[in-house]
Amino acid sequence: MVLSWRYRNNGWTVMNHRLLLPSVLAAAILTPAVAAAQQLSFSFGASVVSEYEANGAAQSNGFAFQPYVEAEIAGFYAGVWASNVDPGLLGAGNTFEYDLYAGYRNSIGAFSYDVQYARYFYNGTGDCCGEAILSLGYDVTPKLNLGARFAWDPDTGTVNSRVLGSYAITDAFSVNARYGTISNGGHQYWAAGASYAVSDVVSLDLAYHGTTLPAPDDSRIIGSISFAFSYP
């Protein structure tokens, strides 16, 4: 989860989801008997990014640390992702963001899909907003993957749409690009870069990001190093 692509505004009307996602997270940690039958698995890790941005807009003034933990069983999953943010950019004393999410993912041959709901919180302003997210992917060839992602905020009807593609030059090195647009008078954003898997645990990413937002958000180069683990 090196990059977070979403449209947020702390002034959005907040629905009563304070109990929803904690309940989903609790349900994902099932009894030992069910876990033994369905193979409950965990993934966790962290990224260090030179700058945290979302949809082309800066969320941090410099480096950000972004840990996560996720549980999955039979395609159903739930997790927590977090990052430091800059109060000068997000206001109201916000220095820390954490996101709760849950969903279902699966693949059928070369086609993959992921249906998710995510809720975004800040330590200063609390419950910000949420999105229902549909992600689709298709392996055109063993090396080329194309995809699309649609994030809908049910409070405002805003849709954040994105198309993306990646090409594996080698087993470790790949290039990727994405383009997104936000409805209801929003803006466009895009990125192009490369990723390198140092090992099964460590990966590096470097990308150029652009947007129709004015400076200082208009363009930047962002690098990251990510660590990922899984059990069992």
C-alpha positions as CSV (number, residue, x, y, z in Angstrom):
1,M,0.0,0.0,0.0
2,V,2.6,2.4,-1.0
3,L,0.1,4.8,-2.6
4,S,-3.3,5.7,-1.5
5,W,-5.6,6.9,-4.3
6,R,-8.8,8.5,-3.0
7,Y,-10.8,11.7,-2.8
8,R,-11.4,13.1,0.7
9,N,-12.8,16.2,2.3
10,N,-13.1,16.5,6.1
11,G,-16.4,18.5,5.5
12,W,-18.2,15.5,4.1
13,T,-21.3,14.2,6.0
14,V,-20.3,11.2,8.1
15,M,-22.4,8.1,8.1
16,N,-22.6,5.9,11.2
17,H,-19.7,3.5,10.4
18,R,-17.9,3.7,13.7
19,L,-19.2,0.3,14.7
20,L,-19.2,-1.2,11.2
21,L,-15.6,-1.7,10.3
22,P,-14.4,-2.6,13.9
23,S,-17.1,-5.3,13.8
24,V,-15.9,-6.5,10.4
25,L,-12.3,-6.6,11.6
26,A,-13.4,-8.6,14.7
27,A,-15.3,-11.0,12.5
28,A,-12.3,-11.6,10.3
29,I,-10.4,-13.0,13.3
30,L,-12.4,-16.2,13.4
31,T,-12.3,-19.1,15.8
32,P,-9.3,-21.5,15.7
33,A,-11.6,-24.3,14.3
34,V,-12.7,-22.2,11.4
35,A,-9.2,-20.9,10.8
36,A,-7.9,-24.4,10.7
37,A,-10.5,-25.5,8.1
38,Q,-10.3,-22.4,5.9
39,Q,-6.6,-21.4,6.4
40,L,-6.7,-18.0,8.0
41,S,-3.6,-16.0,6.9
42,F,-2.1,-12.7,7.9
43,S,0.0,-10.1,6.0
44,F,1.8,-7.2,7.5
45,G,4.5,-4.7,6.7
46,A,5.4,-1.1,6.1
47,S,6.6,1.4,3.6
48,V,8.8,4.5,3.9
49,V,7.9,7.0,1.1
50,S,9.6,10.3,0.3
51,E,6.2,11.9,0.2
52,Y,2.7,10.7,0.9
53,E,0.2,11.9,-1.8
54,A,-3.4,10.9,-2.6
55,N,-4.9,11.6,-6.0
56,G,-2.1,14.0,-6.8
57,A,-2.5,16.1,-3.6
58,A,0.3,16.1,-1.0
59,Q,-0.6,14.6,2.4
60,S,2.8,14.9,4.0
61,N,5.6,17.4,3.9
62,G,8.4,15.0,3.3
63,F,8.9,11.4,4.4
64,A,6.0,9.3,5.7
65,F,6.0,5.9,7.5
66,Q,3.1,3.7,6.5
67,P,2.5,0.4,8.3
68,Y,-0.3,-2.1,7.7
69,V,-1.8,-5.4,8.9
70,E,-4.4,-7.6,7.2
71,A,-6.2,-10.9,7.8
72,E,-7.7,-13.0,5.1
73,I,-9.7,-16.2,4.9
74,A,-11.3,-17.8,1.8
75,G,-11.0,-14.5,-0.1
76,F,-12.5,-12.3,2.6
77,Y,-10.2,-9.9,4.2
78,A,-10.0,-6.9,6.6
79,G,-7.1,-4.7,7.6
80,V,-5.7,-1.4,9.0
81,W,-3.4,1.0,7.2
82,A,-1.8,4.1,8.7
83,S,0.5,7.0,7.8
84,N,1.7,10.2,9.3
85,V,0.3,13.4,7.6
86,D,1.1,17.1,7.8
87,P,-1.3,19.4,9.8
88,G,-0.2,22.3,7.6
89,L,-1.8,20.5,4.6
90,L,-4.7,18.8,6.3
91,G,-5.4,21.2,9.1
92,A,-7.1,20.8,12.5
93,G,-4.1,19.3,14.2
94,N,-4.1,16.2,12.0
95,T,-0.8,14.5,12.2
96,F,-1.9,10.8,11.9
97,E,-4.2,9.0,9.6
98,Y,-5.5,5.4,9.9
99,D,-7.8,3.6,7.4
100,L,-10.0,0.6,8.2
101,Y,-11.0,-1.6,5.3
102,A,-12.7,-4.9,4.5
103,G,-13.7,-6.8,1.3
104,Y,-13.6,-9.8,-0.9
105,R,-11.1,-10.6,-3.7
106,N,-10.9,-13.5,-6.2
107,S,-9.6,-14.4,-9.6
108,I,-11.1,-16.4,-12.4
109,G,-8.4,-17.4,-14.9
110,A,-6.7,-14.2,-16.1
111,F,-9.4,-12.0,-14.6
112,S,-9.3,-10.7,-11.0
113,Y,-11.7,-8.6,-9.0
114,D,-11.8,-7.0,-5.5
115,V,-14.8,-5.5,-3.8
116,Q,-14.0,-3.3,-0.8
117,Y,-15.3,-0.7,1.7
118,A,-12.7,1.6,3.3
119,R,-13.2,4.2,6.1
120,Y,-10.7,7.0,6.7
121,F,-9.9,8.5,10.1
122,Y,-7.6,11.3,11.5
123,N,-6.3,11.9,15.0
124,G,-7.5,15.5,14.9
125,T,-10.8,15.5,13.1
126,G,-11.8,11.9,13.6
127,D,-14.0,10.0,11.1
128,C,-13.5,11.7,7.7
129,C,-15.3,9.7,5.1
130,G,-15.6,6.4,3.3
131,E,-15.6,4.7,-0.1
132,A,-17.0,1.6,-1.8
133,I,-14.2,0.4,-4.1
134,L,-14.3,-2.0,-7.1
135,S,-10.9,-3.0,-8.6
136,L,-10.6,-5.1,-11.8
137,G,-7.6,-6.7,-13.4
138,Y,-6.8,-8.7,-16.5
139,D,-3.6,-10.5,-17.5
140,V,-3.4,-9.8,-21.2
141,T,-0.1,-11.8,-21.3
142,P,2.0,-13.3,-18.5
143,K,3.9,-10.0,-18.4
144,L,1.2,-7.4,-19.2
145,N,-1.6,-6.6,-16.8
146,L,-4.3,-4.0,-17.3
147,G,-6.8,-2.8,-14.7
148,A,-9.4,-0.3,-13.5
149,R,-10.5,1.0,-10.1
150,F,-13.7,2.8,-9.2
151,A,-14.1,4.4,-5.7
152,W,-17.6,5.8,-4.9
153,D,-18.4,8.0,-1.8
154,P,-22.0,7.2,-0.9
155,D,-22.4,10.5,1.0
156,T,-21.7,12.8,-2.0
157,G,-21.9,10.5,-5.0
158,T,-18.3,11.4,-6.0
159,V,-16.6,8.8,-8.1
160,N,-12.8,8.4,-8.3
161,S,-12.0,6.4,-11.5
162,R,-8.6,5.1,-12.5
163,V,-7.1,2.9,-15.2
164,L,-3.7,1.4,-14.8
165,G,-1.3,-1.0,-16.4
166,S,2.0,-2.8,-15.6
167,Y,4.5,-4.7,-17.6
168,A,7.1,-7.1,-16.1
169,I,10.4,-6.7,-17.9
170,T,12.0,-9.4,-15.7
171,D,10.8,-11.4,-12.7
172,A,12.0,-8.6,-10.4
173,F,11.7,-5.4,-12.5
174,S,8.5,-3.9,-13.9
175,V,7.2,-0.6,-15.2
176,N,3.7,0.8,-14.5
177,A,1.5,3.7,-15.3
178,R,-1.9,5.0,-14.1
179,Y,-4.4,7.8,-14.9
180,G,-7.3,8.9,-12.7
181,T,-10.1,11.4,-12.7
182,I,-12.5,12.6,-10.0
183,S,-16.1,13.5,-10.8
184,N,-18.2,16.4,-9.5
185,G,-15.8,19.1,-10.6
186,G,-12.7,17.3,-9.4
187,H,-9.3,17.0,-11.0
188,Q,-7.1,14.5,-13.0
189,Y,-4.0,12.8,-11.8
190,W,-1.4,10.4,-13.3
191,A,1.8,8.6,-12.5
192,A,4.4,6.5,-14.4
193,G,7.4,4.7,-12.8
194,A,9.1,1.4,-12.1
195,S,9.3,-1.1,-9.3
196,Y,12.1,-3.5,-8.3
197,A,11.7,-6.5,-6.0
198,V,14.9,-6.8,-4.1
199,S,13.6,-10.0,-2.5
200,D,10.3,-11.6,-1.5
201,V,10.3,-9.1,1.4
202,V,11.8,-5.9,0.1
203,S,10.7,-3.8,-2.9
204,L,11.7,-0.4,-4.3
205,D,9.5,2.0,-6.3
206,L,10.2,5.3,-8.1
207,A,7.5,7.2,-10.0
208,Y,6.8,10.6,-11.5
209,H,3.4,12.0,-10.4
210,G,1.4,14.7,-12.1
211,T,-2.0,16.3,-11.6
212,T,-4.2,19.2,-12.9
213,L,-4.0,20.6,-9.3
214,P,-2.0,23.9,-9.1
215,A,1.5,24.0,-7.6
216,P,2.9,22.8,-5.3
217,D,0.9,19.7,-6.2
218,D,1.3,19.9,-9.9
219,S,4.2,17.4,-10.2
220,R,6.7,15.4,-8.1
221,I,9.0,12.4,-8.1
222,I,8.2,10.0,-5.2
223,G,10.4,7.0,-4.1
224,S,9.6,4.3,-1.6
225,I,11.0,1.2,0.1
226,S,8.5,-1.4,1.2
227,F,8.7,-4.4,3.5
228,A,6.0,-7.2,3.3
229,F,5.6,-10.3,5.4
230,S,2.9,-13.0,5.5
231,Y,1.9,-15.9,7.9
232,P,1.6,-18.8,7.4
